[in-house]
Amino acid sequence: MLLSAKFSCVVLFVCVSLAMASSTGRLKGVVTDSEGAAIHGARVLLHWDQSGTGVGLKSNAGLKQDLILETDAKGEFTAELPPGFYDVFVTASAFSPESRKIRIKPGETATYKATLKVDPLVTGELGDSFPH
């Protein structure tokens, strides 16, 4: 009887884990400069857009708080997220920021590719001392 109870708990745990995994989505992205080089240390801010929740859209659970990620040496980032609409803001030192809206769906992976351009204000002020 004890073995049966333990087995039931394991089965329940696996079922709940699978249900939770399928109720989230994934965002996978890369940030590069205009020449295709990876930007290490870029900041990626994810802000949930509540559109549709007031009319009963159940697949827009979203995060209640903003999430800030940082790109790795390859300029890549990933996040596991509740489904929903998100505003994605990408910024890095000396580059003009980029933003776009995305949709995360349960059990799917959304891809975000950002190409940042060197900001003319920064290059205008720093001139030749700016490391390209």
C-alpha positions in Angstrom: 0.0 0.0 0.0 2.9 2.4 0.8 4.5 1.7 -2.5 1.2 2.4 -4.3 0.9 5.7 -2.5 4.4 6.7 -3.5 3.9 5.7 -7.1 0.6 7.8 -7.2 2.5 10.8 -5.8 5.2 10.5 -8.5 2.6 10.1 -11.2 0.7 13.2 -9.9 4.0 15.2 -9.7 4.9 14.3 -13.3 1.4 15.2 -14.6 1.4 18.5 -12.8 4.9 19.3 -14.1 3.9 18.5 -17.7 0.7 20.6 -17.4 2.7 23.5 -16.1 5.4 23.1 -18.8 2.8 23.2 -21.5 1.1 26.3 -20.0 4.2 28.4 -20.5 6.0 29.5 -23.6 9.6 30.4 -24.3 11.2 33.5 -25.7 14.6 33.0 -27.4 16.5 36.0 -28.8 19.7 37.4 -30.1 21.0 41.0 -30.1 23.6 42.1 -32.7 25.0 45.3 -34.1 24.4 46.5 -37.6 27.5 44.5 -38.8 26.2 41.3 -37.3 28.5 41.2 -34.2 26.9 39.9 -31.0 26.3 42.5 -28.3 27.3 41.1 -24.9 25.6 42.7 -21.9 22.6 44.2 -23.7 19.6 44.7 -21.5 16.3 43.1 -22.5 13.2 44.3 -20.6 9.9 42.3 -20.9 6.8 44.2 -20.0 3.4 42.4 -20.0 0.7 44.0 -22.1 -2.7 43.3 -20.4 -4.7 43.7 -23.7 -7.5 41.2 -23.9 -7.6 40.2 -20.2 -10.6 42.4 -19.6 -12.6 40.6 -22.2 -11.7 37.1 -21.0 -8.6 36.2 -23.1 -7.3 33.3 -21.0 -4.1 32.9 -23.0 -2.8 36.3 -21.8 -1.8 35.4 -18.2 1.5 37.4 -18.4 4.0 38.4 -15.7 2.8 40.9 -13.2 6.3 42.4 -12.8 8.7 43.4 -15.6 11.5 41.0 -16.3 15.0 42.2 -17.1 17.5 39.9 -18.9 21.0 40.4 -20.1 22.6 38.9 -23.2 25.4 36.4 -23.0 28.7 36.5 -24.9 26.9 35.3 -28.1 24.3 38.1 -27.7 21.7 35.6 -26.8 18.9 35.5 -24.2 16.1 33.1 -23.2 13.1 33.2 -20.9 10.3 30.9 -19.9 7.1 33.0 -19.7 3.4 32.7 -19.1 1.5 33.2 -22.3 0.5 36.7 -23.3 1.4 39.9 -25.2 4.7 41.5 -24.2 6.5 44.7 -25.1 10.2 43.9 -25.5 12.7 46.8 -25.1 16.4 46.2 -26.0 19.2 48.6 -25.1 23.0 48.6 -24.9 25.5 51.3 -24.1 26.2 53.6 -27.1 23.4 52.0 -29.2 19.9 53.3 -30.0 17.3 51.2 -28.2 14.8 49.0 -30.1 11.3 47.9 -29.0 8.6 45.6 -30.4 5.5 43.7 -29.3 5.6 39.9 -29.3 3.1 37.1 -28.5 4.0 34.2 -26.3 1.8 31.1 -26.8 1.6 28.1 -24.5 4.1 25.4 -25.5 5.7 27.4 -28.3 9.0 29.3 -28.7 8.9 32.9 -30.0 12.1 34.3 -31.6 13.2 37.9 -31.2 16.1 39.2 -33.2 17.2 42.8 -32.5 19.8 44.7 -34.6 21.0 47.8 -32.7 22.6 50.7 -34.5 25.3 52.9 -32.9 23.6 56.0 -31.7 24.5 59.2 -33.6 24.3 61.3 -30.5 27.0 59.2 -28.8 29.3 59.1 -31.9 28.7 62.8 -32.5 29.8 63.6 -28.9 32.6 61.1 -28.6 33.9 61.3 -32.2 37.0 59.3 -32.9 37.4 58.3 -29.2 34.4 56.1 -29.5 35.5 52.4 -29.9 33.7 50.9 -32.9 
